[in-house]
Amino acid sequence: MSEVDAVLTAFLSLAGLDEGEKERWRGLCASAWNDLLAHLREGISPSQQGERLTQGAAAIAYYKYALLEAAVGCHSLKAGELSVSCDGDGLLRAAGAIRDDAILSLADLADFSPKVLFEVKP
């Protein structure tokens, strides 16, 4: 199983999605994996930290998924006397907490400080 496949499996579990959704979210999980690799501290080998990095990338993918879901989710619907409304705030808060917890747990492996996050690399 490739690293991205492992991230994808962990992401599907976090998001409560089934295997039928796998290919739809492969690109998102690959992006999250590459984001995490870009922030690894010098000397850290992804192959030696596989499970921790997989879970961290899955949490990053889940946050990106939550952003997408909040952006395209329903806002309100009214049909006769019945009205339904929803927002993505709760999902975003939960996904942000999961992502933040993952980033904190990887502090010894990756640098996600603002200086590194917003650094422009040639």
Summary of the structure (lengths in Angstrom):
residues: 122
radius of gyration: 16.6
end to end distance: 32.8
largest distance: 62.1
contacts: 323
relative contact order: 0.15
helix: 65%
strand: 8%
